[in-house]
Amino acid sequence: QVHLAESGGGSAMAGGSLKLSCVATGFSYTMNRIRTSCLAWFRQVEGRERERVAVICVGGNGGNYGDSVKGRFTISQDTATKSVFLDMASLNSEDTAMYYCAAGWVENSRLRTGHIDAGDFTHWGQGTRVAVSS
């Protein structure tokens, strides 16, 4: 059973930075010709759909980013500790949301197209809140 625990949320001023961390206990780094293990960050504002922020998969040095965070956020992972991180810079008020860590066994075809959404992930953390004030 995979258990995800986020930390690092809080308040920041516009233009500032925050770093989120997530430990994925029980997560397995595996891949085959059809699917690949991935970790991701999503965010959600009340009344809106959960939005993909960034995804990183087995053997991934880079990440798949949502358009609204490209160039500002960086996802990384430490496979030794089964941790995933989200470095957030140049924050603005639109980044205010609940941020969720997720784990999934994602189809490689969807990774190739980049069309990844919350439905691709089966395990979720409880979330950590980020509030950005101007």
C-alpha positions in Angstrom: 0.0 0.0 0.0 1.3 3.4 -1.0 1.1 6.2 1.5 1.9 9.8 0.6 2.8 12.5 3.1 3.3 16.1 2.0 5.1 18.9 3.9 6.4 22.4 3.3 3.3 24.3 2.5 2.6 27.7 4.0 2.4 31.4 3.2 4.6 33.4 0.9 4.7 36.8 -0.6 4.3 37.3 -4.4 7.6 36.8 -6.1 8.8 34.6 -3.3 9.6 30.9 -3.1 8.5 27.8 -1.3 9.5 24.1 -1.4 7.1 21.2 -1.0 8.2 17.7 -0.1 6.4 14.4 -0.2 7.5 11.0 1.0 6.0 8.1 -0.9 6.1 5.1 1.5 5.5 1.8 -0.3 6.0 3.3 -3.8 7.8 1.1 -6.3 10.0 2.5 -9.1 9.1 0.2 -12.0 8.4 0.4 -15.7 7.4 -1.9 -18.5 6.6 -1.4 -22.2 3.1 -0.3 -21.3 3.3 1.6 -18.0 5.7 3.6 -15.8 5.7 4.5 -12.1 5.3 8.2 -11.7 5.0 10.7 -8.9 3.3 14.1 -9.3 2.1 17.3 -7.8 -1.4 18.5 -8.4 -3.2 21.5 -7.0 -6.8 22.4 -6.4 -8.8 25.6 -5.7 -12.2 25.1 -4.2 -14.8 24.9 -6.9 -12.3 24.0 -9.6 -10.9 20.7 -11.0 -7.7 19.4 -9.8 -4.9 20.8 -11.9 -1.7 19.0 -12.9 1.4 20.9 -11.7 4.3 18.6 -12.5 5.0 14.9 -13.1 8.2 12.9 -12.8 8.6 9.3 -13.6 11.1 6.4 -13.2 14.4 7.4 -14.7 13.1 10.9 -15.3 15.6 13.8 -15.0 13.1 16.4 -16.1 9.4 16.7 -15.6 6.1 17.3 -17.3 4.7 20.6 -16.2 1.4 22.4 -16.4 1.5 25.5 -18.6 0.8 27.8 -15.7 4.0 26.8 -13.8 6.5 26.2 -16.6 9.7 28.1 -16.0 8.8 28.8 -12.4 8.4 25.4 -10.7 10.8 22.5 -10.7 10.0 18.9 -9.7 12.7 16.5 -8.6 12.9 13.2 -6.8 15.2 11.2 -4.5 14.7 7.5 -5.2 16.7 6.5 -2.2 14.2 8.1 0.2 11.2 7.7 -2.2 10.7 11.4 -2.0 9.5 14.0 -4.5 10.0 17.7 -4.3 8.5 20.8 -5.8 10.5 24.0 -5.9 8.3 26.9 -6.5 9.6 30.3 -7.5 8.2 33.6 -8.7 5.0 32.8 -6.8 1.9 34.8 -7.6 -1.6 34.8 -6.1 -2.9 32.4 -8.7 -0.6 29.7 -7.1 -2.7 29.8 -4.0 -4.2 26.4 -3.7 -4.1 23.0 -1.9 -1.2 21.0 -3.3 -1.4 17.2 -3.4 1.2 14.6 -4.0 0.2 11.7 -6.1 1.5 8.3 -7.2 0.4 6.3 -10.2 1.2 3.6 -12.8 0.8 5.7 -15.9 0.4 4.5 -19.5 3.5 5.2 -21.5 1.3 6.4 -24.4 0.0 9.2 -22.2 3.5 10.1 -21.1 4.5 10.5 -24.7 1.7 12.8 -25.5 1.9 14.7 -22.2 -1.8 14.4 -21.7 -1.7 13.4 -18.1 -4.4 14.2 -15.6 -5.6 13.3 -12.1 -7.3 10.1 -13.4 -3.8 8.7 -14.2 -3.0 8.5 -10.4 -4.4 6.1 -7.9 -2.8 7.3 -4.6 -3.0 10.7 -3.1 -1.7 12.6 -0.1 -3.8 14.7 2.3 -2.6 17.9 0.8 -0.7 20.9 2.0 -1.9 24.4 1.6 0.0 27.2 -0.2 -1.1 30.8 0.2 0.5 33.6 -1.8 -0.2 37.2 -0.9 0.6 40.3 -2.9 
